[in-house]
Amino acid sequence: MKVKTIFALALSLIFANTAAEARELRELYRAVAPAIVLIKTMQTDMVQTSRAEDQPRFTTSGGLGSGALISADGKVLTAAHVVQSADTVAAVFQDGSQVPARVITSAPFADVAIIQLDSVPKNISPLKMGNSNEMEPGDEVFVVGAPYGLSHTLTAGHISARHKPKGLLGNLQSVELLQTDAAVNMGNSGAPLLNMKGEIVGVVSHIMSQSGGSEGLGFAVTSSVVQQLLLDQKALWTGIDFFPLAGNLAQAFNLPQNAGLLVQRVASDSPAGKMGLKGGTMQVRVDEQEFLAGGDVILEVLGVAVEGDEKDTQRIIPLMRKLKSGDKLKITILRDGKVQKISYVLP
């Protein structure tokens, strides 16, 4: 066989495989897209003022994220930071229908949450959870979400690596992450990372970027973490965003112990909101970290002191899981320099 003939045959095989893969992805997109939602939130945010002596002002602002319907009764999987301190939540489907929702379970230390829709549009099949333990670097994956609010946008790539980071990444504890080169941008948070069966193997959490846009370093919390924290058992949604204080920061805030959780924002209709927890009132920047100061600092939860390490979740979360209707969620806070104890009776 002549060299030209062999070369032509090889090219035809490459193009045939590429076309087949394109058709497969197109069909997968059509199958999963109806179950993907754009998540719209409204929350109370502080308005920056030009003078330090001005009183803090607050306004209602909107947020965007993504999510995926995972049950016929209207449960939608998303990222915790999309909905954690939201006052209102709504999901927008591919046909434009918008459905109110509420947060029912959240694990902010792992950045995963589930919201419950008030109703589910007809003829929409929920997506299935896949086994993230089977995913390896090189495996093909795709994301369908709403980057910059552009609903139902598809990006495709591969699993680049598997990570279990040590220590805190913001509020993110050491949970297993899948790294992908599929483009991820603002608004993709909470979108499903899908395998080539159209199954959810991860929930898009964050990116690493110097430009602020996609640089091929997207990270998704694995479906096995979701299964363990939210599906096999239920995590209590508290309705607060917090910033961990430890070391020099704990000393700067005059904490009576080595660590605490500085409350940033509070969802009005959440347990934290009904408990009367107060969020931050002043934007602060320390060592490249930005956060809100002026809010309550959580010192203890259910009698267990915050110590500023990963064992906090191991000590506190199991106790919170045991709470049932009629039980009291008791916390100790530092407010205006004074230690106080407050509680909330779970409905």
N, C-alpha and C positions, 0 to 999 in steps of 0.2 A: 504493500500500500504506500502511495506517495506521501511525502511529508506534508504537502499542502492539503491532501485529503484528510490526513490524521488531524491536522490543525483545525480544519473546518469542522470535523466531527466533534472535536473537543469543545470548540466554541459553541456549537449547537447544543451540546449537552449542558454547558454552563448556563446558557440563556434559557434552556428548557427548565432547568432546576430553579433558576431565579424567578421565572414566570409562575412556576408551580407554587413557590413560596409566597409570591405576591398574592396569588389567588387564595391560598390558605389563610393568609393574614386578613385579607379582605372579608372572607367568609366568617372568620373568627370575630372581627370587628362588628359585623352585622349581627352576630349572635349575642354579643355581650353588651353592645351600646345601649339598648333599651333599659338595662338594669343599672347603668351608670348615672349618677346625679351630680349636678352642680349644687353645692351647699351654700346658702346665703345666711349670714348671721347679722345680728345687730347687738352691739354691746356699748357700755358706757366707757368712754375714754377721757383722759385728762387733756385739756387744751393747754398747750405751751404758751406762757406769757413772757413778755420781753423783760419784765422787771421782777426781781426776786421778791419784792415786798407785796406784789399783787396777790390777791386771794386766788386759790386754785379754782379753775372753772372746768366744768365737765360738759361733754356733748355726747350724743349718740352717733356712733359710726358703724359702717357696714364692713363685713368681711366676706371673703370668698374661699371656698375649698372644694374638695371633691369627695365622692363616696360611692359605695356600691351596695345595692340591695342584696341581702344575703338570706332573706326568709320571706315566705309568702305572706306573713302577717305584718310586714313592713319594717323590719329591722335593717338599718343601713350602717355599714362599717365605714369608719373614717378615722382621721387623726385626732387625737385628744386636743391638740393646740388649736384646732379649727373651731371647736365648740365648747371648750372647757369653761370659759367665763362668759358665754353668750347669753344675752337676755331673751332673744328669740332666735329660732332656727327654722329654716325651710329648705326643702329639697326640690330642685327643678329637674324634671325628666326630659328626655330627648324630644318629646313632642311639645315641650313648652309648658306642660302642666306643672303647677307649683303646689306643693303639699306642706302644710305646717308639720313640725316635728318637735320632739323634746329629747333631751339627753337622758338615757336610762342607766348607762354604765360607762365608766371611764377609768383608765389607768394612765394618768398623766406621766408617771415616771417611765412608762414604756411608749407613750405617745400614741395610744390607740383608744378608741371609744366607739360606742354604738348609740345611735339615735333611733327613736321609734316614730314612724310616720303616723299621722292621724288616719290616713287611708292609703290604699295602694291602687294606682291606675290598673285597669283591666289588661289582661293578656301580656303581662310582663313576668318573665321567669327569673327568679333570683339566681345569682351566681353561686357556684359551688366553691367550697374551700378546698384548696389543693394541699399537698404535702410538701412544705418548704424544705424538709430534711432531704428530699431527693434532688434538690437543685444544686448544681455545681457550676463553677466558673466555666464560661463558654456556652451554657445553655441559653437558648433564645427566649426572650420575654418581651412583653409589650405593656404599655401603660395607656389607659384611656382616662382622661381627666379634663380639667378646665384651666390650663395655664393662662394667666392674665384674664381669666373670665371667659376664655374662648372655649365654650362648652363642647364636650365630646371630641376632643382632639386626641389623635393617636400618635404615639411615638414608640419606636421599636429599637431593640438592642439586645444586649446579652447580660447575663450575670457576670460581673467583673471580679467579684470576690465575696467572701463571707467574713463577717466581722463580729466579734464580741468585745466592744470597747471596754476598757477598764476605767473606772472612775466616772465622774459625771460629765456629760456633754450638755451644758445648760442644765435643764431639769431632767435630762434623759439618763436613766440609770443603765447599768450594764445589761442590755438585752441584745439578743442576736439580730444582726442586720444583714440584709442582702445589698451589696453595692451593684449598681447598674449603670451602663453607659447610655441607656434610653434617656432622651432629653427630659429633664424635670425642671419646671420653673415655678414661680409664684402662682398659686392657684391649683397646682397639682397635689398639694398636701391632702392626704386622705384618699387619693386615688388608688385603685387596686393595681398591683403589679401582677401580671397574669402570665401563666405558662402557655405553651402552645396547644393546650387542651381547653383554654379559656377559663382555667381555674385560678382562684386567688392564691398566690403564694407569698404575698407581702402587701403592706400598706405603706404608701409613700410618706416619708416623714420629713426629710430635710435634704439639703444639698450642701456641698462644700464648694465655695466659689469666691474668687477675688473680684470678679466683675459684677456679681449680683445676679447673673444669669446662669444658664446651664453650661457647665464645662465638663460634662461627662462624668460627674461624681454625684450621683443620686443615691439615696439610701432609703431602704424600706424595711420596716419591722416585719419579721417573718410571720407567716401564717401559724406556725407552731406556737409562737408567743401569744398571738391572738386567741388561739384555741385554749391555751392554758389559762390566760388571765381573764378573758371575757366570756367564753362560750362554755367551758367546763364548769366555771363558777362565775359569780357576778361580783364585779367591783363597784363599790359605792361611788356615785358621782357627787363630789362635794361642791363643785361650782366655783372653785378658786384657782387662779394662777398664782404661783409663788416663785420666789427667788431664794435659793439657799444661801444662808449666811453662816460662815465658818471662819476660823482663823482670825486674821486681822480685821475682816469685816464684822465678825461677831463682837470683837472688842470695840470697834468703832461705833457700833450701835448699843454699846453698854449692856449686852445680854448677860443675864445672871448665870449663864451656862456656856458651853463651848460652841453651840450651834443653834440655829432656829430657821424657820421658814418665813420669809418676809412676804406678806400678802400683797399681790400686785393689783388684781382685779377680782371682782366678785359678781357672779351672776345673780340678778335680783331674786329670781324664783327658786334658788337652789338652797340646800341645807345651810351652806355658809352664809347666804344672804339672809335667810330667816333667823339665823343665829346672831346676826348683827355684826359680822366681821367687816372690818373696814379696809379698803384697798389704799394704794399709794396716792399721794397728792403732789409729788415733786419728782421731776426727772433728774436722775443722777448718773454720772459716768465715772467709773473707777476702774483703772487698769484695763481699758478697752471693753469693759462690761457696762451695759446700760440697763438701768432698772428704775422702778418707782419707789421712792422712800416716803415715809410718813404714814404708812399703813400699820396694821397690827403685825406682830411677830408671833408665830405659833411656836410654843416651847414644848408642849406635851400634847399627845393625843391618847385618850383613854388611859391616862396615867403613865404612858411610856414617853420618856424624854427624847427629843430630837437630838441626835448626836452628830449629824452631818456626814454620815457615811452610808454605804449601800445597805448596811444592816438595818437602817431605819425602816425600809419597806418590809424587810423580813420580820421585824418585830411588830410593826403597826398594822400592816395590811391584813394579816390573818385575824387580828382582833376586830377590825372593821367589817370583815366578811361575816363574822358571827352575829353582827347586829341584826335585829329583826324589828318589825313594826312594834312601836311602843317602847323600844329601848332608847336610852339617851346616848347621844354622841357628845362626849365631854372633852373639852380641850382647855389648855392653859395658854394664855397669851400675855404678851407684853404690850401695853397700850399707854402711851404718854408717860413712859417711865415706870409704870406700875404693873405688877403681875396680877392678872385677873383670871378667874375661872368662869367659863360660859358653857352652855349646853343646849342641845336641840333634841326634842323627842321625835323620833322617826315616825312618819305617818304609816 
